[in-house]
């Protein structure tokens, strides 16, 4: 009977560990999604800045 009790405890521990791992995975996926959103925002900001700089720059000199 000790073996069955030990196995039951092991199964319970594995279930708890699985639930914890699933929660960690869920948080990691959310963090990854958030980082992707932030990266997209940075890329958009860089694009906007490049457009503004190109609009503010004088035309290149003409070589004769």
HUQUIWO-V233958 format. One line per field, one symbol per residue. ss: DSSP state (a for helix, b for strand, c for the rest). Layout:
ss = ???
This chain:
ss = caaaaaaaaaaaaaaaaaaaaaaaaaaaaaaaaaaaaaaaaaaaaaaaaaaaaaaacccccccc
